Amino acid sequence: MIQYRFREEGGHSFKAKAKSDAQIIGEELMRIRQKYGDLRPAHVVAEAKDPKNPLHRNLEWIDSDAAHAHRLVQARSLIRSIVTIEAPGREIPTFVSIKSESKGQRYEPIGAVLRSVGLRKQMLKQAETDLVAFQRRYNLFKEVVKAAEKPLEVVRGLLGDELHTD
């Protein structure tokens, strides 16, 4: 029997995760994939509508709460969609996501991040986390993992430099 567990990294969250059994969820997702021939979020929602389905409690069924959560997803997409044109053909994100224990996730202008040692450090820590997650995700492709080693080394070097500038 295949064993399932929740990922440790990535901060994946969903309703009632703490009360959920990854084994049951994994098996149900595989059942849904088998039923439909592939696995799509729309299939999961369709199956989870049944209150007896083990995934039901993991989705938000109160429409006002679900609508608010959807608007937050839309707002994140809106924020990420804006770029600053530095020169013809050269665009950079205007805002970047910054995560910290004290303030949680928020967006800051890239210029402010580059000028602040503290914000740079937070962004570099996130880059390190993202690169490690990338390596874990593609660990079956050794050449891809190896290609990510150099960027990870650079980020860790920059983090080391940042730690010494405080």
DSSP file (Angstrom, degrees, kcal/mol; ACC not computed):
  #  RESIDUE AA STRUCTURE BP1 BP2  ACC     N-H-->O    O-->H-N    N-H-->O    O-->H-N    TCO  KAPPA ALPHA  PHI   PSI    X-CA   Y-CA   Z-CA
    1    1 A M              0   0    0      0, 0.0     2,-0.2     0, 0.0     0, 0.0   0.000 360.0 360.0 360.0 136.5    0.0    0.0    0.0
    2    2 A I        -     0   0    0     21,-0.0     2,-0.4     1,-0.0    25,-0.1  -0.522 360.0-141.5 -72.0 138.7    1.2    3.5   -0.9
    3    3 A Q        -     0   0    0     -2,-0.2     2,-0.3    23,-0.0    -1,-0.0  -0.869  15.9-164.6-105.7 139.4    1.8    5.7    2.2
    4    4 A Y        +     0   0    0     -2,-0.4     2,-0.3     2,-0.0    19,-0.3  -0.896  12.6 166.6-121.0 149.7    0.9    9.4    2.1
    5    5 A R        -     0   0    0     -2,-0.3     2,-0.2    17,-0.2     3,-0.1  -0.947  40.7 -91.9-148.6 166.8    1.8   12.3    4.4
    6    6 A F        -     0   0    0     -2,-0.3    16,-0.0     1,-0.1    17,-0.0  -0.576  47.5-102.3 -80.4 145.7    1.6   16.1    4.2
    7    7 A R        -     0   0    0     -2,-0.2    -1,-0.1     1,-0.1     5,-0.1  -0.348  21.6-148.8 -61.6 145.7    4.5   18.1    2.8
    8    8 A E  S    S+     0   0    0      3,-0.1     3,-0.4     2,-0.1     2,-0.1   0.852  77.2  52.3 -84.7 -37.9    6.6   19.7    5.5
    9    9 A E  S    S+     0   0    0      1,-0.2     3,-0.5     2,-0.1    -2,-0.1  -0.465  86.4  51.2 -94.9 167.2    7.7   22.7    3.4
   10   10 A G  S    S-     0   0    0      1,-0.2    -1,-0.2    -2,-0.1     3,-0.1   0.196  93.2-110.8  97.7 -17.0    5.7   25.1    1.4
   11   11 A G        -     0   0    0     -3,-0.4    -1,-0.2     1,-0.2     2,-0.2   0.808  47.2-176.8  62.8  28.9    3.2   26.2    4.0
   12   12 A H        -     0   0    0     -3,-0.5     2,-0.4    -5,-0.1    -1,-0.2  -0.410   7.1-179.5 -61.3 127.6    0.4   24.5    2.2
   13   13 A S        +     0   0    0     -2,-0.2     2,-0.3    -3,-0.1    -1,-0.0  -0.974  14.3 158.1-133.6 148.3   -2.8   25.2    4.2
   14   14 A F    >   -     0   0    0     -2,-0.4     3,-1.4    45,-0.0    45,-0.1  -0.961  51.9 -63.3-157.6 165.7   -6.4   24.3    3.8
   15   15 A K  T 3  S+     0   0    0     43,-0.9    45,-0.0    -2,-0.3    -2,-0.0  -0.243 115.5   1.0 -59.0 136.2   -9.4   24.0    6.0
   16   16 A A  T >  S+     0   0    0      1,-0.1     3,-0.7     3,-0.0     4,-0.3   0.724  79.9 146.3  61.4  27.3   -9.2   21.5    8.9
   17   17 A K  G X   +     0   0    0     -3,-1.4     3,-1.8     1,-0.2    -2,-0.1   0.912  67.5  57.2 -59.5 -42.8   -5.7   20.4    7.9
   18   18 A A  G 3  S+     0   0    0      1,-0.3    -1,-0.2     3,-0.0    -3,-0.1   0.787 111.5  42.7 -61.3 -27.0   -4.8   19.7   11.6
   19   19 A K  G <  S+     0   0    0     -3,-0.7    -1,-0.3     2,-0.1     2,-0.2   0.348  99.1 101.5 -98.0   5.1   -7.7   17.3   11.9
   20   20 A S    <   -     0   0    0     -3,-1.8     2,-0.6    -4,-0.3     3,-0.1  -0.599  65.6-136.4 -98.6 153.4   -7.1   15.6    8.6
   21   21 A D     >  -     0   0    0     -2,-0.2     4,-2.3     1,-0.1     5,-0.2  -0.929   6.7-155.1-107.2 115.1   -5.4   12.3    7.7
   22   22 A A  H  > S+     0   0    0     -2,-0.6     4,-3.0     1,-0.2     5,-0.2   0.834  94.0  57.9 -59.9 -33.3   -3.0   12.6    4.8
   23   23 A Q  H  > S+     0   0    0    -19,-0.3     4,-2.3     2,-0.2    -1,-0.2   0.938 108.7  44.1 -62.8 -46.5   -3.4    8.9    4.1
   24   24 A I  H  > S+     0   0    0      2,-0.2     4,-2.3    -3,-0.2    -2,-0.2   0.916 115.4  48.3 -65.2 -43.4   -7.2    9.2    3.6
   25   25 A I  H  X S+     0   0    0     -4,-2.3     4,-2.7     2,-0.2     5,-0.2   0.937 111.8  49.4 -64.0 -46.1   -6.8   12.4    1.6
   26   26 A G  H  X S+     0   0    0     -4,-3.0     4,-2.1     1,-0.2    -2,-0.2   0.917 112.2  47.7 -58.8 -44.7   -4.2   10.8   -0.7
   27   27 A E  H  X S+     0   0    0     -4,-2.3     4,-2.0    -5,-0.2    -1,-0.2   0.889 112.2  49.6 -64.7 -39.1   -6.3    7.7   -1.3
   28   28 A E  H  X S+     0   0    0     -4,-2.3     4,-2.5     2,-0.2    -2,-0.2   0.902 109.5  51.1 -68.0 -40.3   -9.4    9.8   -2.0
   29   29 A L  H  X S+     0   0    0     -4,-2.7     4,-2.3     1,-0.2    -1,-0.2   0.894 110.5  49.4 -63.5 -38.8   -7.4   12.0   -4.5
   30   30 A M  H  X S+     0   0    0     -4,-2.1     4,-2.3    -5,-0.2    -1,-0.2   0.885 109.8  51.9 -66.0 -37.9   -6.2    8.9   -6.3
   31   31 A R  H  X S+     0   0    0     -4,-2.0     4,-2.4     2,-0.2    -2,-0.2   0.918 110.1  48.6 -63.1 -43.1   -9.8    7.5   -6.4
   32   32 A I  H  X S+     0   0    0     -4,-2.5     4,-2.5     2,-0.2     6,-0.3   0.912 110.4  51.1 -63.8 -42.7  -11.0   10.8   -8.0
   33   33 A R  H  X S+     0   0    0     -4,-2.3     4,-2.2     1,-0.2    -1,-0.2   0.913 110.7  49.0 -59.7 -43.0   -8.1   10.6  -10.5
   34   34 A Q  H  < S+     0   0    0     -4,-2.3    -2,-0.2     1,-0.2    -1,-0.2   0.913 111.8  49.3 -62.5 -43.1   -9.1    7.1  -11.4
   35   35 A K  H  < S+     0   0    0     -4,-2.4    -2,-0.2     1,-0.2    -1,-0.2   0.911 122.9  29.8 -63.9 -44.3  -12.8    8.1  -11.8
   36   36 A Y  H  < S-     0   0    0     -4,-2.5    -1,-0.2     2,-0.3    -2,-0.2   0.595 104.1-118.3 -95.9 -12.8  -12.1   11.1  -14.0
   37   37 A G  S  < S+     0   0    0     -4,-2.2     2,-0.3    -5,-0.3    -3,-0.1   0.209  91.4  29.9  91.4 -16.4   -9.0    9.9  -15.8
   38   38 A D  S    S-     0   0    0     -6,-0.3     2,-0.6    -5,-0.1    -2,-0.3  -0.946  85.6-106.2-158.3 173.5   -7.0   12.8  -14.4
   39   39 A L        +     0   0    0     -2,-0.3    -6,-0.1    -3,-0.1     3,-0.0  -0.936  41.1 160.6-116.4 119.5   -7.0   15.0  -11.3
   40   40 A R    >>  -     0   0    0     -2,-0.6     4,-1.9     1,-0.1     3,-0.8  -0.957  49.5-115.6-132.1 150.7   -8.2   18.6  -11.5
   41   41 A P  H 3> S+     0   0    0      0, 0.0     4,-2.6     0, 0.0     5,-0.2   0.870 116.4  58.3 -53.6 -37.2   -9.4   21.0   -8.8
   42   42 A A  H 3> S+     0   0    0      1,-0.2     4,-2.3     2,-0.2     5,-0.1   0.870 105.0  50.3 -62.3 -35.3  -12.9   21.0  -10.4
   43   43 A H  H <> S+     0   0    0     -3,-0.8     4,-2.4     2,-0.2     5,-0.2   0.911 109.8  50.4 -66.8 -41.8  -13.1   17.2   -9.9
   44   44 A V  H  X S+     0   0    0     -4,-1.9     4,-2.7     1,-0.2    -2,-0.2   0.931 112.0  47.0 -62.1 -45.7  -12.0   17.5   -6.3
   45   45 A V  H  X S+     0   0    0     -4,-2.6     4,-1.1     2,-0.2    -1,-0.2   0.921 110.9  52.2 -62.3 -44.1  -14.7   20.2   -5.6
   46   46 A A  H  < S+     0   0    0     -4,-2.3     3,-0.4     1,-0.2     4,-0.3   0.919 115.9  39.8 -59.0 -44.5  -17.4   18.1   -7.4
   47   47 A E  H >< S+     0   0    0     -4,-2.4     3,-1.1     1,-0.2    -1,-0.2   0.873 112.2  56.0 -72.9 -37.2  -16.6   15.0   -5.3
   48   48 A A  H 3< S+     0   0    0     -4,-2.7    -1,-0.2     1,-0.2    -2,-0.2   0.607  84.6  83.1 -74.8 -10.7  -16.1   16.9   -2.1
   49   49 A K  T 3< S+     0   0    0     -4,-1.1    -1,-0.2    -3,-0.4    -2,-0.1   0.840  72.0  88.3 -59.8 -31.6  -19.6   18.5   -2.3
   50   50 A D  S X  S-     0   0    0     -3,-1.1     3,-2.4    -4,-0.3     6,-0.3  -0.566  79.2-143.0 -69.4 118.3  -21.0   15.3   -0.8
   51   51 A P  T 3  S+     0   0    0      0, 0.0    -1,-0.2     0, 0.0     6,-0.1   0.711 100.0  59.0 -57.4 -19.5  -20.8   15.8    3.0
   52   52 A K  T 3  S+     0   0    0      4,-0.1    -4,-0.1     3,-0.0    -3,-0.1   0.618  81.7 103.7 -84.1 -12.6  -19.9   12.2    3.4
   53   53 A N  S X  S-     0   0    0     -3,-2.4     3,-1.6    -6,-0.2     4,-0.4  -0.489  77.9-130.0 -70.7 137.8  -16.8   12.6    1.2
   54   54 A P  T 3  S+     0   0    0      0, 0.0     3,-0.2     0, 0.0    -1,-0.1   0.683 107.2  54.1 -64.3 -16.1  -13.6   12.7    3.3
   55   55 A L  T >  S+     0   0    0      1,-0.2     3,-1.7    -5,-0.1     4,-0.4   0.592  82.6  91.9 -89.0 -11.6  -12.5   15.8    1.5
   56   56 A H  G X  S+     0   0    0     -3,-1.6     3,-1.4    -6,-0.3    -1,-0.2   0.882  84.0  49.5 -53.1 -46.6  -15.7   17.7    2.3
   57   57 A R  G 3  S+     0   0    0     -4,-0.4    -1,-0.3     1,-0.3    -2,-0.1   0.624 101.4  65.7 -73.0 -10.0  -14.5   19.3    5.5
   58   58 A N  G <  S+     0   0    0     -3,-1.7   -43,-0.9    -4,-0.1     2,-0.3   0.524  94.9  66.5 -89.1  -5.2  -11.2   20.5    3.9
   59   59 A L  S <  S-     0   0    0     -3,-1.4     2,-0.6    -4,-0.4   -45,-0.0  -0.848  89.2-110.6-114.8 153.8  -13.0   22.9    1.6
   60   60 A E        +     0   0    0     -2,-0.3    -2,-0.1     1,-0.1    -3,-0.1  -0.722  34.4 172.3 -86.0 119.6  -14.9   26.1    2.5
   61   61 A W        +     0   0    0     -2,-0.6     2,-0.8    -4,-0.1    -1,-0.1   0.486  51.0  97.5-107.2  -6.0  -18.6   25.7    1.9
   62   62 A I    >>  -     0   0    0      1,-0.2     4,-2.6     2,-0.0     3,-0.5  -0.769  69.3-148.8 -82.6 112.2  -19.9   28.9    3.5
   63   63 A D  H 3> S+     0   0    0     -2,-0.8     4,-2.8     1,-0.3     5,-0.2   0.833  91.2  53.3 -57.4 -38.8  -20.2   31.0    0.4
   64   64 A S  H 3> S+     0   0    0      2,-0.2     4,-1.9     1,-0.2    -1,-0.3   0.908 113.3  43.9 -65.7 -39.1  -19.4   34.4    2.0
   65   65 A D  H <> S+     0   0    0     -3,-0.5     4,-2.4     2,-0.2    -2,-0.2   0.910 114.9  48.9 -68.6 -42.4  -16.1   33.0    3.5
   66   66 A A  H  X S+     0   0    0     -4,-2.6     4,-2.4     1,-0.2    -2,-0.2   0.892 110.1  51.9 -64.6 -38.9  -15.2   31.2    0.2
   67   67 A A  H  X S+     0   0    0     -4,-2.8     4,-2.3    -5,-0.3    -1,-0.2   0.912 109.9  48.7 -64.5 -41.8  -15.9   34.5   -1.7
   68   68 A H  H  X S+     0   0    0     -4,-1.9     4,-1.9     2,-0.2    -2,-0.2   0.927 111.3  49.7 -63.3 -44.2  -13.6   36.4    0.6
   69   69 A A  H  X S+     0   0    0     -4,-2.4     4,-1.8     1,-0.2    -2,-0.2   0.892 110.6  50.6 -61.6 -39.6  -10.9   33.8    0.2
   70   70 A H  H  X S+     0   0    0     -4,-2.4     4,-2.4     1,-0.2    -1,-0.2   0.898 107.3  53.2 -65.8 -39.8  -11.3   34.0   -3.6
   71   71 A R  H  X S+     0   0    0     -4,-2.3     4,-2.6     1,-0.2    -1,-0.2   0.864 106.3  53.6 -64.0 -34.5  -11.0   37.8   -3.6
   72   72 A L  H  X S+     0   0    0     -4,-1.9     4,-2.4     2,-0.2    -1,-0.2   0.904 108.4  49.4 -64.5 -40.3   -7.7   37.4   -1.6
   73   73 A V  H  X S+     0   0    0     -4,-1.8     4,-2.2     2,-0.2    -2,-0.2   0.922 112.3  48.3 -62.1 -43.8   -6.4   35.1   -4.4
   74   74 A Q  H  X S+     0   0    0     -4,-2.4     4,-2.5     1,-0.2    -2,-0.2   0.898 110.2  51.4 -63.5 -40.7   -7.5   37.7   -7.0
   75   75 A A  H  X S+     0   0    0     -4,-2.6     4,-2.6     2,-0.2    -2,-0.2   0.904 109.1  50.3 -64.6 -41.1   -5.9   40.5   -5.0
   76   76 A R  H  X S+     0   0    0     -4,-2.4     4,-2.5     1,-0.2    -1,-0.2   0.923 111.7  48.6 -60.9 -43.3   -2.6   38.5   -4.8
   77   77 A S  H  X S+     0   0    0     -4,-2.2     4,-1.1     2,-0.2    -2,-0.2   0.900 110.7  50.8 -62.9 -41.5   -2.8   38.0   -8.6
   78   78 A L  H  X S+     0   0    0     -4,-2.5     4,-0.5     2,-0.2     3,-0.4   0.928 111.3  47.6 -61.9 -46.9   -3.5   41.6   -9.2
   79   79 A I  H >< S+     0   0    0     -4,-2.6     3,-1.0     1,-0.2    16,-0.4   0.920 113.2  48.1 -61.4 -44.6   -0.5   42.7   -7.0
   80   80 A R  H 3< S+     0   0    0     -4,-2.5    -1,-0.2     1,-0.2    -2,-0.2   0.681 100.9  67.9 -70.8 -17.1    1.8   40.2   -8.8
   81   81 A S  H 3< S+     0   0    0     -4,-1.1     2,-0.4    -3,-0.4    -1,-0.2   0.680  80.1  91.2 -78.6 -16.4    0.7   41.3  -12.2
   82   82 A I    <<  -     0   0    0     -3,-1.0    12,-2.0    -4,-0.5    13,-0.6  -0.665  53.7-179.8 -88.0 129.7    2.2   44.8  -12.0
   83   83 A V  E     -A   93   0A   0     -2,-0.4     2,-0.5    10,-0.3    -2,-0.0  -0.882  24.5-128.2-122.8 156.9    5.8   45.3  -13.4
   84   84 A T  E     -A   92   0A   0      8,-3.4     8,-2.2    -2,-0.3     2,-0.9  -0.900  19.5-134.2-103.8 132.1    8.0   48.3  -13.6
   85   85 A I  E     +A   91   0A   0     -2,-0.5     6,-0.2     6,-0.2    -2,-0.0  -0.774  27.8 173.6 -88.4 108.3    9.6   49.1  -16.9
   86   86 A E  E     -     0   0A   0      4,-2.2    -1,-0.2    -2,-0.9     5,-0.2   0.856  70.0 -18.8 -81.1 -38.3   13.3   49.8  -16.2
   87   87 A A  E >  S-A   90   0A   0      3,-1.4     3,-3.0     0, 0.0    -1,-0.3  -0.952  97.5 -58.9-159.3 162.9   14.2   50.1  -19.9
   88   88 A P  T 3  S+     0   0    0      0, 0.0     3,-0.1     0, 0.0    -3,-0.0  -0.301 128.4   6.9 -53.0 124.9   12.7   49.0  -23.2
   89   89 A G  T 3  S+     0   0    0      1,-0.1     2,-0.6    -2,-0.0    -4,-0.0   0.441 109.7 102.2  81.7  -0.3   12.4   45.2  -23.0
   90   90 A R  E <   +A   87   0A   0     -3,-3.0    -4,-2.2     2,-0.0    -3,-1.4  -0.919  43.4 166.9-122.5 107.8   13.4   45.1  -19.3
   91   91 A E  E     -A   85   0A   0     -2,-0.6    -6,-0.2    -6,-0.2    -8,-0.0  -0.918  10.7-173.0-118.1 143.5   10.6   44.7  -16.8
   92   92 A I  E     -A   84   0A   0     -8,-2.2    -8,-3.4    -2,-0.4    18,-0.0  -0.952  38.8 -89.8-129.8 153.5   10.9   43.8  -13.1
   93   93 A P  E     -A   83   0A   0      0, 0.0   -10,-0.3     0, 0.0    17,-0.2  -0.372  28.0-150.8 -59.8 138.0    8.2   43.0  -10.6
   94   94 A T  S    S+     0   0    0    -12,-2.0    16,-2.3   -15,-0.2     2,-0.4   0.886  82.2  29.6 -75.8 -40.6    7.0   46.2   -8.8
   95   95 A F  E     -B  109   0B   0    -13,-0.6     2,-0.4   -16,-0.4    -1,-0.2  -0.930  70.0-163.2-121.7 144.5    6.1   44.3   -5.6
   96   96 A V  E     -B  108   0B   0     12,-2.6    12,-2.4    -2,-0.4     2,-0.4  -0.950  27.1-109.9-125.8 149.5    7.6   41.2   -4.1
   97   97 A S  E     -B  107   0B   0     -2,-0.4     2,-0.4    10,-0.2    10,-0.2  -0.612  33.6-171.0 -78.7 130.2    6.2   38.9   -1.5
   98   98 A I  E     -B  106   0B   0      8,-3.3     8,-2.3    -2,-0.4     2,-0.4  -0.982   2.9-163.5-123.4 133.4    8.0   39.1    1.8
   99   99 A K  E     +B  105   0B   0     -2,-0.4     2,-0.3     6,-0.2     6,-0.2  -0.956  15.6 161.5-118.8 136.4    7.4   36.7    4.7
  100  100 A S  E  >  -B  104   0B   0      4,-1.1     4,-2.0    -2,-0.4    -2,-0.0  -0.985  44.7-123.0-146.5 156.9    8.4   37.1    8.3
  101  101 A E  T  4 S+     0   0    0     -2,-0.3    -1,-0.1     1,-0.2     4,-0.1   0.872 111.6  46.2 -66.3 -36.2    7.3   35.6   11.6
  102  102 A S  T  4 S+     0   0    0      1,-0.2    -1,-0.2     2,-0.1    -3,-0.0   0.869 128.6  20.8 -77.9 -36.4    6.4   39.0   13.0
  103  103 A K  T  4 S-     0   0    0      1,-0.3    -2,-0.2     3,-0.0    -1,-0.2   0.469  92.5-145.6-112.7  -3.2    4.4   40.5   10.1
  104  104 A G  E  <  -B  100   0B   0     -4,-2.0    -4,-1.1     2,-0.0     2,-0.4  -0.354  56.0 -17.8  70.5-155.0    3.4   37.4    8.1
  105  105 A Q  E    S+B   99   0B   0     -6,-0.2     2,-0.3    -4,-0.1    -6,-0.2  -0.710  75.1 146.4 -90.3 136.4    3.2   37.6    4.3
  106  106 A R  E     -B   98   0B   0     -8,-2.3    -8,-3.3    -2,-0.4     2,-0.4  -0.936  42.9-109.0-153.9 173.1    3.0   41.0    2.7
  107  107 A Y  E     -B   97   0B   0     -2,-0.3   -10,-0.2   -10,-0.2   -12,-0.0  -0.922  29.5-175.8-114.1 138.2    4.1   42.7   -0.5
  108  108 A E  E     -B   96   0B   0    -12,-2.4   -12,-2.6    -2,-0.4     2,-0.1  -0.953  36.4 -97.5-128.5 148.2    6.8   45.4   -0.6
  109  109 A P  E  >  -B   95   0B   0      0, 0.0     4,-1.9     0, 0.0     3,-0.4  -0.429  34.0-125.5 -61.8 139.2    8.1   47.5   -3.5
  110  110 A I  H  > S+     0   0    0    -16,-2.3     4,-2.5     1,-0.2     5,-0.2   0.858 109.3  57.3 -58.1 -37.0   11.2   45.9   -4.9
  111  111 A G  H  > S+     0   0    0    -17,-0.3     4,-1.4     1,-0.2    -1,-0.2   0.907 106.0  48.8 -60.7 -42.4   13.1   49.2   -4.5
  112  112 A A  H  > S+     0   0    0     -3,-0.4     4,-1.0     1,-0.2    -1,-0.2   0.874 110.9  51.4 -65.0 -36.9   12.4   49.2   -0.7
  113  113 A V  H >< S+     0   0    0     -4,-1.9     3,-0.6     1,-0.2     7,-0.4   0.924 109.3  49.0 -65.9 -44.0   13.5   45.6   -0.4
  114  114 A L  H 3< S+     0   0    0     -4,-2.5    -1,-0.2     1,-0.2    -2,-0.2   0.779 113.1  48.0 -68.0 -26.0   16.8   46.3   -2.2
  115  115 A R  H 3< S+     0   0    0     -4,-1.4     2,-0.6    -5,-0.2    -1,-0.2   0.633 100.8  74.5 -88.1 -14.6   17.5   49.3    0.1
  116  116 A S    <X  -     0   0    0     -4,-1.0     4,-2.7    -3,-0.6     5,-0.2  -0.879  62.6-157.3-107.7 122.1   16.7   47.6    3.4
  117  117 A V  H  > S+     0   0    0     -2,-0.6     4,-2.3     1,-0.2    -1,-0.2   0.915  97.5  49.9 -59.0 -43.5   19.1   45.0    4.8
  118  118 A G  H  > S+     0   0    0      2,-0.2     4,-2.0     1,-0.2    -1,-0.2   0.915 113.2  43.8 -63.9 -44.8   16.3   43.4    6.8
  119  119 A L  H  > S+     0   0    0      2,-0.2     4,-2.5     1,-0.2    -1,-0.2   0.890 112.6  53.0 -68.8 -39.1   13.9   43.1    3.9
  120  120 A R  H  X S+     0   0    0     -4,-2.7     4,-2.8    -7,-0.4    -2,-0.2   0.923 109.0  50.3 -59.0 -43.6   16.8   41.8    1.6
  121  121 A K  H  X S+     0   0    0     -4,-2.3     4,-2.3    -5,-0.2    -2,-0.2   0.912 110.4  49.0 -62.4 -43.1   17.6   39.2    4.2
  122  122 A Q  H  X S+     0   0    0     -4,-2.0     4,-1.9     2,-0.2    -1,-0.2   0.909 112.8  47.7 -63.3 -41.0   13.9   38.1    4.4
  123  123 A M  H  X S+     0   0    0     -4,-2.5     4,-2.4     2,-0.2    -2,-0.2   0.897 111.4  50.1 -68.1 -39.3   13.7   37.9    0.6
  124  124 A L  H  X S+     0   0    0     -4,-2.8     4,-2.4     2,-0.2    -1,-0.2   0.877 108.6  52.8 -65.9 -37.2   17.0   35.9    0.4
  125  125 A K  H  X S+     0   0    0     -4,-2.3     4,-2.4     2,-0.2    -1,-0.2   0.900 110.2  48.4 -63.1 -39.7   15.7   33.5    3.1
  126  126 A Q  H  X S+     0   0    0     -4,-1.9     4,-2.8     2,-0.2    -2,-0.2   0.899 109.2  52.7 -66.6 -39.9   12.6   33.0    0.9
  127  127 A A  H  X S+     0   0    0     -4,-2.4     4,-2.6     2,-0.2    -2,-0.2   0.914 109.6  49.5 -60.6 -42.0   14.8   32.4   -2.2
  128  128 A E  H  X S+     0   0    0     -4,-2.4     4,-2.4     2,-0.2    -2,-0.2   0.939 111.8  47.8 -61.7 -46.9   16.7   29.8   -0.2
  129  129 A T  H  X S+     0   0    0     -4,-2.4     4,-2.4     1,-0.2    -2,-0.2   0.910 112.6  49.6 -59.5 -43.5   13.4   28.1    0.9
  130  130 A D  H  X S+     0   0    0     -4,-2.8     4,-2.4     2,-0.2    -1,-0.2   0.901 110.9  48.8 -63.9 -42.0   12.1   28.2   -2.7
  131  131 A L  H  X S+     0   0    0     -4,-2.6     4,-2.3     2,-0.2    -1,-0.2   0.895 111.8  48.5 -67.2 -39.6   15.3   26.7   -4.2
  132  132 A V  H  X S+     0   0    0     -4,-2.4     4,-2.2     2,-0.2    -2,-0.2   0.913 112.4  49.2 -65.2 -41.5   15.3   23.9   -1.6
  133  133 A A  H  X S+     0   0    0     -4,-2.4     4,-2.7    -5,-0.2    -2,-0.2   0.893 109.3  53.1 -63.6 -39.2   11.7   23.2   -2.4
  134  134 A F  H  X S+     0   0    0     -4,-2.4     4,-2.1     1,-0.2    -2,-0.2   0.928 108.9  49.1 -59.6 -46.3   12.5   23.2   -6.1
  135  135 A Q  H  < S+     0   0    0     -4,-2.3    -2,-0.2     1,-0.2    -1,-0.2   0.902 112.5  47.5 -62.3 -40.9   15.2   20.6   -5.5
  136  136 A R  H >< S+     0   0    0     -4,-2.2     3,-1.1     1,-0.2    -1,-0.2   0.912 111.0  51.6 -65.2 -41.4   12.8   18.4   -3.5
  137  137 A R  H 3< S+     0   0    0     -4,-2.7     3,-0.3     1,-0.3    -2,-0.2   0.883 120.8  32.3 -63.9 -38.6   10.1   18.7   -6.1
  138  138 A Y  T >< S+     0   0    0     -4,-2.1     3,-2.2    -5,-0.2     7,-0.4   0.031  78.0 126.0-107.9  26.5   12.4   17.7   -8.9
  139  139 A N  T <   +     0   0    0     -3,-1.1    -1,-0.2     1,-0.3    -2,-0.1   0.654  66.1  66.1 -64.5 -14.5   14.6   15.3   -7.0
  140  140 A L  T 3  S+     0   0    0     -3,-0.3     2,-0.9     1,-0.2    -1,-0.3   0.682  93.2  65.6 -76.1 -17.2   14.0   12.5   -9.5
  141  141 A F    X>  -     0   0    0     -3,-2.2     4,-2.1     1,-0.2     3,-0.9  -0.800  68.6-175.0-107.1  88.9   15.8   14.5  -12.2
  142  142 A K  H 3> S+     0   0    0     -2,-0.9     4,-2.5     1,-0.3     5,-0.2   0.826  81.0  55.3 -56.8 -37.3   19.3   14.6  -10.8
  143  143 A E  H 3> S+     0   0    0      2,-0.2     4,-1.7     1,-0.2    -1,-0.3   0.842 108.7  48.6 -67.3 -31.6   20.6   17.0  -13.6
  144  144 A V  H <> S+     0   0    0     -3,-0.9     4,-1.2    -6,-0.2    -2,-0.2   0.916 111.8  48.6 -71.8 -43.4   17.9   19.5  -12.7
  145  145 A V  H  < S+     0   0    0     -4,-2.1     4,-0.5    -7,-0.4     3,-0.5   0.912 111.1  50.9 -61.3 -42.5   18.7   19.3   -9.0
  146  146 A K  H >X S+     0   0    0     -4,-2.5     3,-1.3     1,-0.2     4,-0.6   0.893 105.5  55.9 -62.6 -39.9   22.4   19.7   -9.8
  147  147 A A  H 3< S+     0   0    0     -4,-1.7     3,-0.3     1,-0.3    -1,-0.2   0.786 105.0  53.6 -64.0 -26.8   21.6   22.8  -11.9
  148  148 A A  T 3X S+     0   0    0     -4,-1.2     4,-1.8    -3,-0.5    -1,-0.3   0.563  89.1  80.7 -83.9  -8.6   19.9   24.4   -8.9
  149  149 A E  H <> S+     0   0    0     -3,-1.3     4,-2.5    -4,-0.5    -1,-0.2   0.912  89.1  51.4 -65.3 -42.3   22.9   23.9   -6.6
  150  150 A K  H  X S+     0   0    0     -4,-0.6     4,-2.5    -3,-0.3     5,-0.2   0.945 110.3  46.7 -64.5 -49.4   24.8   26.9   -7.9
  151  151 A P  H  > S+     0   0    0      0, 0.0     4,-2.7     0, 0.0    -1,-0.2   0.906 113.5  50.6 -58.7 -38.3   21.9   29.4   -7.4
  152  152 A L  H  X S+     0   0    0     -4,-1.8     4,-2.6     1,-0.2    -2,-0.2   0.909 109.8  50.0 -64.3 -41.0   21.4   27.9   -3.9
  153  153 A E  H  X S+     0   0    0     -4,-2.5     4,-2.1     2,-0.2    -1,-0.2   0.906 111.3  49.0 -62.1 -42.5   25.1   28.4   -3.2
  154  154 A V  H  X S+     0   0    0     -4,-2.5     4,-2.6     2,-0.2    -2,-0.2   0.933 111.8  48.3 -63.1 -47.0   24.9   32.0   -4.4
  155  155 A V  H  X S+     0   0    0     -4,-2.7     4,-2.8     1,-0.2    -2,-0.2   0.924 112.0  48.9 -61.4 -44.7   21.9   32.8   -2.2
  156  156 A R  H  X S+     0   0    0     -4,-2.6     4,-2.2     2,-0.2    -1,-0.2   0.875 110.5  51.7 -64.2 -35.9   23.5   31.2    0.8
  157  157 A G  H  X S+     0   0    0     -4,-2.1     4,-2.2     2,-0.2    -2,-0.2   0.923 111.0  47.3 -63.7 -44.0   26.6   33.2    0.2
  158  158 A L  H  X S+     0   0    0     -4,-2.6     4,-2.9     2,-0.2    -2,-0.2   0.897 110.3  52.6 -63.8 -40.2   24.6   36.4    0.0
  159  159 A L  H  X S+     0   0    0     -4,-2.8     4,-2.5     2,-0.2    -1,-0.2   0.915 108.4  50.8 -61.4 -41.8   22.7   35.4    3.2
  160  160 A G  H  X S+     0   0    0     -4,-2.2     4,-1.0     1,-0.2    -2,-0.2   0.912 111.5  47.6 -61.0 -42.4   26.0   35.0    4.9
  161  161 A D  H  < S+     0   0    0     -4,-2.2     3,-0.5     1,-0.2     4,-0.4   0.909 111.2  51.4 -64.0 -42.2   27.1   38.4    3.7
  162  162 A E  H >< S+     0   0    0     -4,-2.9     3,-1.3     1,-0.2     4,-0.4   0.891 105.5  55.6 -61.9 -40.0   23.8   39.9    4.9
  163  163 A L  H 3< S+     0   0    0     -4,-2.5     3,-0.5     1,-0.3    -1,-0.2   0.802 107.0  50.8 -64.1 -27.0   24.2   38.4    8.3
  164  164 A H  T 3< S+     0   0    0     -4,-1.0    -1,-0.3    -3,-0.5    -2,-0.2   0.498 100.1  64.3 -89.9  -3.0   27.6   40.1    8.7
  165  165 A T    <         0   0    0     -3,-1.3    -1,-0.2    -4,-0.4    -2,-0.2   0.493 360.0 360.0 -97.6  -3.1   26.3   43.5    7.7
  166  166 A D              0   0    0     -3,-0.5    -1,-0.2    -4,-0.4    -2,-0.1   0.491 360.0 360.0 -76.4 360.0   24.0   43.9   10.7
